[in-house]
Amino acid sequence: MGKYKCPKCGMEYNQPGKCTMDGAKLVKTGDGKSPLSSENVGHDHSQHHEMMIKDFKKRFYISLVLTLPVLVLSPFIQSLFGLSITFAGDIYLLFLLSAMVFFYGGWPFLKGIVEEIQNKMPGMMTLIALAITVAFLYSSLVVFGFKGEIFFWELVTLIDIMLLGHWIEMRSVLGASRALEALAKLMPSEAHLLKNGKIKNISIAELLAGDIVLVKPGEKVPSDGIIIDGESNLNESMLTGESKPIERKKGDKVLGGSINCEGAIEVKIIHVGKDTYLSQIIQLVKQAQESKSKTQDLANKAATWLTLISISIGTFTLVIWLVLGQEIAFALERMVTIMIITCPHALGLAVPLVVAVSTAISAKNGFLIRNRVAFENIRDIDTIVFDKTGTLTKGEFGVTDIVALKNYKKNEILSYAASLERNSEHPIAKGILKKALDEKLKLKSVKKFKALSGKGIQGEINKKMMRVVSPLYLAEYKISLGKEGKNLINQGKTVVYILADKKIIGIIAMADIIREESKEAIKTLKSMGIKSMMLTGDNKKVAEWVAKELELDDYFAEVLPEQKSDAIKKIQSKGMKVAMVGDGINDAPALVQADAGIAIGAGTDVAIESADIILVRNDPRDVASIIGLARATYKKMQQNLLWATGYNIVAIPLAAGVLYKYDLLLSPALGAVFMSLSTIIVAINAKLLKLK
């Protein structure tokens, strides 16, 4: 729960200021330590926002109906269409209808100016309210005897356009702000509790850690847990961004909200409520949406200044035209139009909408942003430093090379080795056997099996004595390691030899396997102009081999966890902007030291305090994706800010009347169209943000 709350809609924030939806000043709440509930996240806020949208819609349509007779009764509109509709008291009916539109349709803006002045933050509502109030009061004075012109039709059409603009804008905002609700709705409402051999349907709010639940095919897992019976494929795409269903069996963890695709499974619940993976994601998304960015601060300051400039220029324009001898109606119209044109509506939306859209995209793809400033900064990163084990490599011992000699084939060498190793629990044996199973090789029958203490194993296959031995065995019997074997050993790999009747027929090398995705990730980063480096505690030979395979720009080997942050400092001292990618555990100091810390392969452990960005999947390609998204997000912010402020350069002089002698003037209503159009363009542009 945030430390500040909107008194109107109940939305919570971690920083003081105004509510992003209704502009109300935030009030301080408790200590901010209460957990976020995934059952009601965003519900009250969205419900309140929907009510506001309905209110603007209703006010727009009623005001539009009242506007039609105002247009018909207005002298300017009649002269424009060659009409003459007059009757006793028509001016007072025109006043009455306009007053109804002013007070009913203009109420949100009149209320808004009071709140903005109370909060000492004049902005959009202040400008609109001033413009319509000046127009209404002046026209009313004319109706009751003051010499001048009325512009009720400009007033009512302006209010109509502003209501329409707000209505469209708020619908766009609601669509972007529903990311939290969409996440919360991933959770089912009920769970099948297994107790004493019976099934009882209960609300997920009643679930406790230790409960055992049944999840049928097609149903959602009610909370985080461990499968204790059954196996199935689970769709976790909405949680982790993993597109393919994941095979889960007895002993595997499952996430609340994931969809059980096939067989029925029994799950022992381990996390409920705020401790679940989904609740942690919701909390991170909420924090990211609320967090103020440097660009947002710039936009807020610009909006405040634009309001002050608007009032100043508007007043100056009024005075100048009066001094030049123009009628007060003309001068007043110019002032009102300037205030409308410079309304910082679009500017106020330029950044928040992009933030909301980018955060939603990130969450859907398994990118969790904890620090928005760091997210913005990674667009300028020129160097990525990867941890090796578990990041660039799989973190499992596997076969990397098979060398076949004496006219044997690679599959034959692997089959002999796997047949001998099938009953061993040694990591080398497991790696060889896994490779053989992956290749779907048929294993051979072994007789006279014997372990050679510390040096390998042997057994009879097809009447030949076959051996899988280490270089120590060869040294004992003075058998040459061979050129191929020496090269593999020099790469830091673990090497075993396959012998047939004491003659070498093949070599198998093993190491921590490099991910295929790593090669693609490094290639993509290079195309983006980013250098890739590696940080590892492994020996220099292993590091050199991995760096060469991946074509890294540099590497640091034999680095202890506590020395990793020093390595990052060394790179930064060369003027490079560095992002560190690691697992968030022993890489914590380096993640904190880097300009941006990225935890990769966090899986269900999203509470990594040392990382700025968490990539749920163990896929290094996501590093390039998040940088690409950061760049695209910043570009959208720039485009929106440029549009939200740039059109004023042309519009303000036209509104002020600099081209008056050429009969080129902007009316208040047309000014409102331009202002509303800029807001809609900003909203649409934010929605066009995509992840490549």
C-alpha positions in Angstrom: 0.0 0.0 0.0 1.3 3.5 -0.9 2.0 6.2 1.7 -0.3 8.7 -0.1 -3.9 8.3 -1.2 -6.3 10.2 -3.4 -9.3 11.3 -1.2 -11.6 10.9 -4.2 -10.8 7.6 -6.0 -8.7 5.9 -3.3 -5.7 5.3 -5.7 -2.5 4.9 -3.6 0.9 6.4 -4.4 4.4 6.2 -3.0 5.1 10.0 -3.4 3.2 13.2 -2.6 1.5 15.2 -5.3 -1.7 15.1 -7.3 -3.8 12.1 -8.4 -3.0 11.3 -12.1 -6.8 10.8 -12.8 -8.7 13.6 -11.2 -6.0 16.0 -10.0 -7.0 15.8 -6.3 -4.2 16.5 -3.8 -3.0 13.3 -2.2 -3.3 12.8 1.5 -0.9 10.9 3.7 -2.0 7.5 4.9 -0.4 5.0 7.3 3.1 3.6 7.3 2.9 2.2 3.8 3.7 -1.4 4.9 0.3 -3.0 4.3 0.4 -5.7 1.6 -1.2 -5.2 -1.8 -4.2 -7.5 -2.3 -4.4 -9.1 -5.8 -8.2 -9.5 -5.3 -9.1 -5.8 -5.5 -6.1 -4.2 -7.2 -7.2 -1.1 -9.2 -10.9 -2.0 -8.8 -12.0 1.1 -6.9 -9.8 3.4 -9.0 -11.1 2.0 -12.3 -14.7 2.1 -11.1 -14.3 5.7 -10.1 -12.6 6.5 -13.4 -15.4 4.8 -15.3 -18.0 6.9 -13.4 -16.0 10.0 -14.4 -16.1 8.9 -18.1 -19.8 8.4 -17.9 -20.2 11.8 -16.3 -18.2 13.6 -19.0 -20.2 11.7 -21.7 -23.5 12.6 -20.1 -22.5 16.3 -19.8 -21.3 16.3 -23.4 -24.5 15.0 -24.9 -26.8 17.3 -22.7 -24.6 20.3 -23.5 -24.7 19.4 -27.2 -28.5 19.3 -27.2 -28.6 22.7 -25.5 -26.0 24.1 -27.9 -28.2 23.6 -31.0 -30.8 26.3 -30.0 -28.0 28.6 -28.9 -26.5 28.4 -32.4 -29.9 29.0 -34.0 -30.5 32.1 -31.8 -26.9 33.6 -32.2 -26.9 36.7 -34.5 -23.5 35.7 -36.0 -24.7 32.2 -37.0 -27.9 33.6 -38.4 -26.0 36.1 -40.5 -23.6 33.3 -41.6 -26.5 31.2 -43.0 -28.7 34.2 -44.1 -31.4 33.6 -41.4 -33.5 36.0 -39.4 -35.1 34.3 -36.3 -36.1 37.0 -33.8 -38.8 37.2 -31.1 -39.4 39.1 -27.9 -37.0 38.0 -25.2 -34.9 35.9 -27.6 -31.7 37.4 -26.1 -32.7 36.3 -22.6 -33.5 32.8 -23.8 -30.1 32.7 -25.4 -28.6 33.8 -22.1 -30.5 31.2 -20.2 -29.5 28.3 -22.5 -25.9 29.5 -22.5 -25.9 29.7 -18.7 -27.2 26.1 -18.4 -24.3 24.9 -20.6 -21.8 27.1 -18.7 -22.8 25.8 -15.2 -23.7 22.2 -16.2 -21.2 21.4 -18.9 -18.5 23.7 -17.5 -18.8 22.4 -13.9 -15.9 20.0 -14.1 -13.6 22.9 -15.2 -15.0 25.3 -12.6 -14.5 22.8 -9.9 -11.0 22.0 -11.2 -9.7 25.6 -11.0 -10.6 25.7 -7.3 -8.7 22.5 -6.6 -5.7 23.6 -8.7 -5.5 27.0 -6.9 -5.8 25.2 -3.5 -3.0 22.9 -4.5 -1.0 25.9 -5.7 -0.5 24.1 -9.1 -2.4 26.0 -11.8 -2.8 24.0 -15.0 -5.2 22.8 -17.6 -8.4 23.3 -15.6 -7.3 26.9 -14.6 -6.9 27.9 -18.2 -10.2 26.4 -19.4 -12.2 27.8 -16.4 -10.7 31.3 -16.9 -11.5 31.2 -20.6 -15.2 30.1 -20.3 -15.8 32.3 -17.2 -14.4 35.5 -18.9 -16.5 34.7 -22.0 -19.7 34.0 -20.0 -19.4 37.0 -17.7 -18.6 39.5 -20.5 -21.4 38.2 -22.7 -23.9 38.3 -19.7 -23.0 41.9 -19.1 -23.7 42.7 -22.7 -27.1 41.0 -22.4 -28.0 43.3 -19.5 -26.9 46.6 -20.9 -23.1 46.7 -21.3 -22.0 47.9 -24.8 -20.2 45.2 -26.8 -20.7 41.8 -28.5 -21.9 38.5 -27.2 -20.1 35.3 -27.9 -22.3 32.7 -26.3 -22.0 30.4 -29.4 -18.2 30.4 -29.0 -18.7 29.7 -25.3 -21.0 26.7 -25.6 -19.1 25.1 -28.6 -15.9 25.5 -26.6 -17.4 23.7 -23.6 -18.7 20.9 -25.9 -15.3 20.4 -27.5 -13.5 20.4 -24.1 -16.0 17.8 -22.7 -15.5 15.7 -25.8 -11.7 15.9 -25.6 -11.8 15.0 -21.9 -14.1 12.1 -22.5 -11.9 10.6 -25.3 -8.7 11.3 -23.3 -10.1 9.6 -20.2 -11.1 6.5 -22.2 -7.5 6.3 -23.4 -6.1 6.6 -19.9 -8.5 4.0 -18.5 -7.3 1.5 -21.2 -3.7 2.0 -20.2 -4.4 2.0 -16.4 -6.2 -1.4 -16.5 -2.9 -3.3 -16.6 -3.1 -4.0 -12.8 -6.7 -5.2 -13.1 -5.8 -7.5 -16.0 -3.1 -9.1 -13.9 -5.3 -9.5 -10.8 -8.0 -11.2 -13.0 -5.6 -13.9 -13.8 -6.4 -15.5 -10.4 -9.4 -17.8 -10.3 -12.2 -17.1 -7.7 -12.4 -20.7 -6.4 -10.1 -23.6 -5.5 -10.9 -27.3 -5.1 -9.6 -28.1 -1.6 -8.7 -31.7 -0.9 -9.3 -32.7 2.7 -9.8 -36.2 4.2 -10.3 -37.6 0.7 -13.1 -35.2 -0.2 -13.2 -32.2 -2.5 -14.6 -28.9 -1.1 -14.9 -25.7 -3.3 -13.6 -22.7 -1.4 -12.8 -19.1 -2.2 -9.1 -18.5 -2.9 -9.2 -15.9 0.0 -9.7 -18.9 2.3 -6.6 -20.8 1.1 -3.8 -21.3 3.5 -0.1 -22.4 3.0 0.0 -26.2 3.4 -3.4 -26.8 1.8 -3.7 -29.3 -1.0 -5.8 -28.4 -4.0 -6.9 -30.2 -7.1 -6.4 -28.4 -10.4 -8.4 -29.9 -13.3 -7.5 -29.6 -17.0 -8.4 -26.1 -18.3 -8.5 -24.6 -14.9 -6.2 -22.0 -13.3 -3.8 -22.8 -10.5 -5.3 -20.9 -7.5 -2.0 -20.0 -5.8 1.8 -20.8 -5.9 2.6 -24.3 -4.9 4.4 -27.6 -5.6 2.9 -30.5 -7.5 2.6 -33.6 -5.2 0.7 -35.8 -7.7 0.2 -35.9 -11.4 1.9 -34.1 -14.3 0.8 -31.6 -17.0 1.7 -28.8 -19.3 1.0 -25.4 -17.9 0.5 -22.1 -19.8 2.4 -19.4 -17.9 2.4 -16.9 -20.8 0.4 -14.2 -19.0 2.8 -14.4 -16.0 6.3 -14.9 -17.4 5.9 -14.1 -21.1 6.9 -17.7 -22.0 5.0 -18.5 -25.1 5.0 -22.3 -25.0 3.3 -24.4 -22.3 5.8 -25.7 -19.7 6.0 -29.3 -18.7 5.5 -29.7 -14.9 5.7 -32.9 -12.9 5.7 -34.1 -9.3 8.1 -31.9 -7.2 8.0 -28.9 -9.7 6.8 -25.5 -8.6 3.7 -24.0 -10.2 2.5 -20.4 -10.2 -0.9 -19.1 -9.2 -2.8 -17.9 -12.3 -1.1 -20.3 -14.7 -3.5 -22.5 -16.8 -3.4 -26.3 -16.5 -3.6 -27.5 -20.1 -3.9 -31.3 -19.8 -3.9 -33.7 -16.9 -5.3 -33.2 -13.4 -2.7 -32.3 -10.8 -2.6 -32.1 -7.0 -0.8 -29.0 -5.7 0.4 -28.2 -2.2 0.1 -24.5 -1.6 3.3 -22.7 -0.5 2.4 -19.0 -1.0 -0.8 -17.1 -0.5 -1.9 -13.5 -0.7 0.8 -10.9 -0.9 3.6 -13.6 -1.0 2.5 -15.1 -4.3 4.4 -14.4 -7.5 1.5 -12.7 -9.1 1.0 -10.3 -6.1 4.7 -9.4 -6.2 4.4 -8.7 -10.0 1.3 -6.5 -9.3 3.2 -4.6 -6.6 6.2 -4.0 -9.0 3.9 -2.9 -11.8 2.1 -0.5 -9.5 5.3 1.0 -8.3 6.6 1.4 -11.8 3.4 3.1 -13.0 3.5 5.5 -10.0 7.2 6.2 -10.0 8.1 9.7 -11.3 10.6 9.8 -14.2 12.9 12.6 -15.0 11.0 13.2 -18.2 7.7 13.4 -16.2 9.2 16.0 -13.9 10.2 18.0 -16.9 6.7 17.7 -18.4 5.1 18.8 -15.1 7.3 21.9 -14.8 6.7 22.7 -18.4 2.9 22.4 -17.9 3.0 24.8 -14.9 5.1 27.3 -16.8 2.9 27.0 -19.9 -0.1 27.9 -17.7 1.6 31.0 -16.3 2.9 32.0 -19.8 -0.6 31.5 -21.2 -2.2 33.9 -18.6 0.6 36.4 -19.1 0.4 36.4 -22.9 -3.4 36.4 -22.9 -3.5 39.4 -20.6 -0.8 41.2 -22.6 -2.7 40.5 -25.9 -5.9 41.9 -24.3 -4.1 45.1 -23.3 -2.3 45.6 -26.6 -5.5 45.3 -28.7 -7.3 47.7 -26.4 -4.4 50.2 -26.7 -4.5 49.8 -30.5 -8.2 50.8 -30.4 -9.9 47.5 -30.9 -13.3 46.8 -29.3 -13.2 44.9 -26.0 -15.1 42.0 -27.5 -12.4 41.4 -30.1 -9.6 41.8 -27.5 -11.3 39.5 -25.1 -11.8 36.9 -27.8 -8.1 36.9 -28.6 -7.2 36.5 -24.9 -9.7 33.6 -24.4 -8.4 31.8 -27.6 -4.8 32.0 -26.4 -5.7 30.5 -23.0 -7.5 27.6 -24.8 -4.7 27.0 -27.3 -2.0 26.9 -24.6 -3.9 24.6 -22.4 -1.3 22.0 -21.1 -3.7 19.1 -21.5 -1.6 17.1 -24.0 1.5 18.0 -22.1 0.1 16.5 -18.9 -0.7 13.3 -20.7 2.4 13.1 -22.9 4.6 11.1 -20.4 2.1 9.3 -18.1 0.3 7.6 -21.0 3.6 6.3 -22.4 4.7 5.2 -18.9 1.4 3.3 -18.4 1.6 1.6 -21.9 5.3 0.6 -21.6 4.8 -0.8 -18.0 1.9 -2.9 -19.3 4.0 -4.2 -22.2 6.9 -5.0 -19.9 4.7 -6.9 -17.4 3.1 -9.0 -20.2 6.5 -10.0 -21.5 8.1 -10.9 -18.2 10.0 -7.6 -17.8 9.5 -6.2 -14.3 10.6 -2.6 -13.8 11.5 -1.7 -10.2 13.3 1.6 -11.0 11.8 3.7 -13.8 14.8 6.1 -13.8 17.1 3.2 -14.4 14.7 1.9 -17.1 15.0 5.3 -18.9 18.7 5.3 -18.5 19.3 2.0 -20.2 18.5 3.6 -23.5 22.0 5.2 -23.3 23.8 2.0 -22.1 26.9 1.3 -24.3 28.2 -1.7 -22.4 26.5 -4.8 -21.0 28.4 -7.0 -18.6 27.0 -10.5 -18.2 27.6 -13.0 -15.4 28.6 -16.3 -17.1 27.1 -19.2 -15.1 23.3 -19.5 -15.5 23.2 -16.3 -17.7 25.2 -16.8 -20.8 25.5 -20.5 -20.0 22.9 -23.0 -18.8 24.6 -23.7 -15.5 24.6 -27.4 -16.2 27.4 -29.8 -17.1 26.9 -31.0 -20.6 28.6 -32.3 -23.7 30.2 -29.6 -25.9 32.4 -31.6 -28.2 32.6 -35.2 -29.6 35.7 -36.2 -31.5 35.5 -39.6 -33.4 38.7 -41.4 -34.4 39.6 -44.7 -36.1 36.7 -44.5 -38.7 34.1 -44.4 -35.9 31.1 -42.1 -36.0 30.2 -39.5 -33.3 27.0 -41.2 -32.4 28.8 -44.5 -32.0 31.3 -42.9 -29.6 28.5 -41.2 -27.6 26.5 -44.5 -27.5 29.5 -46.5 -26.1 30.1 -43.9 -23.5 26.5 -43.5 -22.4 26.0 -47.3 -22.2 28.9 -47.6 -19.8 27.9 -44.5 -17.8 24.1 -45.2 -17.5 24.2 -46.4 -13.9 26.6 -43.8 -12.6 25.5 -40.7 -10.5 28.7 -38.7 -11.4 28.0 -35.3 -13.1 30.1 -36.5 -16.1 28.0 -39.6 -16.4 24.7 -37.6 -16.2 25.9 -35.2 -18.9 26.9 -37.9 -21.3 23.7 -39.9 -20.7 21.5 -36.8 -21.2 23.2 -36.0 -24.5 22.6 -39.6 -25.7 18.9 -39.5 -24.7 18.5 -36.1 -26.4 20.0 -37.7 -29.6 17.6 -40.6 -29.1 20.5 -43.2 -29.3 19.9 -46.8 -28.5 22.1 -47.9 -25.6 24.1 -51.1 -25.7 24.3 -54.1 -23.3 27.3 -54.0 -21.0 29.0 -57.0 -19.4 31.9 -57.3 -16.9 31.3 -53.7 -15.7 34.0 -52.4 -13.4 34.9 -49.0 -11.9 38.5 -47.8 -12.3 39.0 -45.9 -9.0 39.4 -42.2 -9.8 40.2 -42.8 -13.4 37.0 -44.0 -15.2 35.0 -47.2 -15.9 35.2 -50.2 -18.2 32.9 -52.9 -19.5 32.5 -55.4 -22.4 30.4 -54.3 -25.3 30.0 -56.6 -28.3 33.0 -58.7 -27.1 35.2 -55.5 -26.9 36.6 -54.1 -23.7 35.4 -50.5 -23.8 36.6 -47.8 -21.4 35.6 -44.2 -20.5 38.7 -42.8 -18.8 40.3 -39.5 -17.7 43.7 -38.1 -18.8 45.1 -39.6 -15.6 44.5 -43.1 -16.9 46.3 -42.3 -20.2 49.2 -40.8 -18.2 49.5 -44.0 -16.1 49.7 -46.2 -19.2 51.8 -43.6 -21.2 49.1 -43.1 -23.9 49.3 -39.8 -25.7 46.5 -37.3 -25.1 46.6 -36.4 -28.8 46.3 -33.0 -30.5 42.5 -32.8 -30.3 42.5 -33.8 -26.6 45.1 -31.2 -25.7 43.2 -28.4 -27.5 40.0 -29.2 -25.6 41.9 -29.4 -22.3 43.5 -26.0 -23.0 40.0 -24.6 -23.4 39.3 -25.4 -19.8 36.9 -28.2 -20.6 36.6 -31.6 -18.8 37.8 -34.3 -21.2 37.2 -38.0 -21.2 38.6 -40.6 -23.6 36.8 -43.6 -25.1 39.0 -46.6 -25.5 38.4 -49.9 -27.4 41.0 -52.5 -26.2 43.2 -49.7 -24.9 43.2 -47.8 -28.2 41.6 -44.3 -28.3 38.6 -44.3 -30.6 37.0 -41.0 -29.5 37.0 -38.0 -27.1 34.1 -36.3 -25.3 34.6 -32.8 -23.9 32.2 -31.4 -21.3 31.6 -27.9 -19.9 28.9 -25.5 -18.7 26.8 -25.4 -21.9 26.5 -22.1 -23.7 23.0 -21.1 -24.4 22.0 -20.8 -28.1 20.0 -17.7 -27.1 23.3 -16.1 -25.9 24.8 -16.1 -29.3 21.7 -14.4 -30.7 21.6 -11.9 -27.9 25.2 -10.8 -28.3 24.7 -10.5 -32.1 21.6 -8.3 -31.5 23.4 -6.1 -29.0 26.3 -5.6 -31.4 23.8 -4.4 -34.1 22.5 -1.9 -31.5 26.0 -0.5 -31.0 26.4 -2.1 -27.5 29.5 -3.8 -26.3 29.2 -7.2 -24.5 31.5 -8.3 -21.7 31.5 -11.2 -19.3 32.3 -11.5 -15.6 33.0 -14.9 -14.1 34.7 -16.7 -11.2 35.8 -19.5 -13.6 39.4 -19.9 -14.7 40.8 -18.0 -17.6 40.8 -20.9 -20.0 37.1 -21.5 -19.6 36.3 -17.7 -19.8 38.5 -17.4 -22.9 36.6 -20.3 -24.6 33.2 -18.8 -23.8 34.2 -15.3 -24.8 35.6 -16.7 -28.1 32.5 -18.7 -28.8 30.2 -15.8 -28.2 32.5 -13.2 -29.8 32.4 -11.0 -26.7 34.3 -7.7 -26.7 36.1 -8.5 -23.4 35.9 -10.7 -20.3 37.0 -10.8 -16.6 37.9 -14.2 -15.2 38.7 -15.6 -11.7 36.7 -12.8 -10.1 35.3 -13.4 -6.6 31.7 -12.1 -5.9 33.0 -9.3 -3.7 35.3 -8.2 -6.5 32.6 -8.0 -9.2 31.6 -4.4 -8.2 35.3 -3.3 -8.6 35.3 -4.7 -12.1 32.2 -2.7 -13.0 33.9 0.5 -11.5 36.9 -0.2 -13.7 34.8 -0.2 -16.8 32.8 2.9 -15.7 36.1 4.7 -15.1 36.7 4.5 -18.9 33.6 6.6 -19.4 31.3 3.8 -20.3 27.6 3.5 -19.2 27.3 0.0 -17.9 24.4 -2.4 -17.3 25.1 -5.5 -15.3 23.2 -8.7 -16.0 23.2 -11.4 -13.3 21.2 -13.7 -11.1 20.7 -11.2 -8.3 22.3 -13.3 -5.6 26.2 -13.3 -5.6 26.0 -10.6 -8.3 24.2 -8.1 -6.0 27.1 -5.7 -5.4 27.8 -5.5 -9.1 24.1 -5.0 -9.9 24.0 -2.0 -7.5 27.3 -0.5 -8.8 26.2 -0.6 -12.4 24.2 2.2 -14.0 21.4 -0.3 -14.4 21.2 -3.6 -12.7 19.3 -6.4 -14.5 18.4 -9.7 -12.8 17.8 -12.4 -15.4 16.1 -15.7 -14.9 14.5 -14.7 -11.6 11.7 -17.1 -12.2 9.4 -17.0 -9.2 11.8 -15.0 -7.1 10.9 -11.5 -8.1 11.8 -9.9 -4.8 15.4 -9.1 -5.8 16.2 -5.9 -4.0 19.5 -5.2 -5.8 18.1 -5.2 -9.4 16.5 -2.2 -11.1 14.9 -4.5 -13.8 13.9 -8.1 -13.4 13.7 -10.4 -16.5 11.6 -13.4 -15.4 12.7 -15.7 -18.2 16.3 -17.1 -18.2 16.8 -15.8 -21.8 19.6 -13.3 -22.5 17.8 -12.1 -25.6 15.4 -10.3 -23.2 18.2 -7.9 -22.3 18.2 -6.6 -25.9 14.4 -6.5 -25.9 14.2 -4.4 -22.7 16.8 -1.9 -24.0 14.9 -1.7 -27.3 11.7 -1.1 -25.3 13.4 1.6 -23.3 14.6 3.4 -26.4 11.2 3.1 -28.1 9.5 4.4 -24.9 11.8 7.4 -24.7 11.3 8.2 -28.4 7.5 8.2 -27.8 7.9 10.5 -24.8 10.0 12.9 -27.0 7.5 12.8 -29.8 4.6 13.5 -27.4 6.4 16.3 -25.6 7.4 17.8 -29.0 3.8 17.7 -30.3 2.3 18.8 -27.0 4.4 22.0 -26.9 5.5 22.5 -30.5 2.1 23.3 -32.0 1.9 26.4 -29.7 4.7 28.0 -31.6 2.3 28.4 -34.6 -1.0 28.5 -32.8 -0.3 31.2 -30.2 0.6 34.0 -32.8 -2.5 33.1 -34.8 -4.7 33.2 -31.7 -3.1 36.6 -30.6 -4.0 38.0 -34.1 -0.6 38.7 -35.6 -2.1 37.9 -39.0 -5.3 39.9 -38.4 -4.7 42.3 -41.3 -4.8 39.2 -43.6 -8.1 38.1 -42.1 -6.5 35.1 -40.5 -7.8 34.5 -37.0 -8.5 31.5 -34.7 -11.8 31.5 -33.0 -12.1 30.2 -29.4 -14.0 27.1 -30.7 -11.4 26.4 -33.4 -8.7 26.9 -30.7 -10.4 24.3 -28.6 -10.5 21.9 -31.6 -6.7 22.3 -32.1 -6.1 21.7 -28.3 -8.3 18.7 -28.1 -6.8 17.3 -31.3 -3.3 17.5 -29.9 -4.5 15.6 -26.8 -6.0 12.8 -28.9 -2.8 12.6 -31.1 -0.7 12.3 -27.9 -3.0 9.5 -26.6 -3.0 7.6 -29.9 0.8 7.9 -30.3 1.3 6.5 -26.8 -0.9 3.5 -27.7 1.2 2.8 -30.8 4.2 1.8 -28.6 5.2 -1.8 -29.4 7.9 -4.3 -28.3 9.9 -5.5 -31.3 
